Structures are given as structure tokens and as C-alpha cells.
């Protein structure tokens, strides 16, 4: 991917992060919104924006609200970045943070004694020493 597209992706991400804080629509303001990634097409016609929302109450309402605000966001983005053609914004929810939190809760819920973990680590270290001899 050309450096210019990567720079544009970063600029779009930075500007949208600021613009999303100012949206008054209650469907969009359901929680803390983060722009996790932006993928712009090579001809700058479309930009796929991945959003992560902490404490999302209603996915359907959020997507309707963000789609409704996309024209305004595109207009403001065009003024802020001064691009010849402002890409059409396509929003998708990024579930990686939710997925990571779920895995973390599963791992923290496992009942593994620390002495078992330490003995496994010691056995691995001893095996490595024996192999080298």
C-alpha cells in the first residue's frame, strides 16, 4: 500500500475520532467510541472505518445513527483534510476488544494453581539443559 494512502488513513482516523465526539445523536452516543482502523481504496472513492464502542447498548440503533451521520461526517472530513475527493464512509463495528475481553475473562476464570505453573516451567528448563548436554 502506498505511503500516501497510509497517511490518508491515519488522517481520516484522527479527524473522525474528533468529529465523532461532537455528534449529538443519542443513537451514536451510546458509549465510548474509538476508531480502530481505516482502510481507504486506492482511488479514494471509499473508506472503510472500523469502530469499537465500549458499553454499546444497541448495535442496530448505533449503526442507523452512524449511517445517518455519515453525510455530515464526510462533509466535515472534506473540510478538515482538504482532499480533492472525500471518500464515501462505510462504518463497521470492530469486535476485537470485546473478543479480547471475553478471552481475558475466560483465562482469569481458570483455576490453575501457581505452583503447578512454576513446576511446569522448571521441568521445561531442566529438559532444555539435558538436551544441550
Secondary structure, DSSP 8 states (H G I E B T S, - for coil): --HHHHHHHHHHHHHHHHHHTT---TTTTTSEEEEEEEEE-TTSSEEEEEEEEET-S-HHHHHHHHHHHHHHHHHHHHHHH--SS--EEEEEE--HHHHHHHHHHHHHH----HHHHHHHHHHHHHHHHHHH-
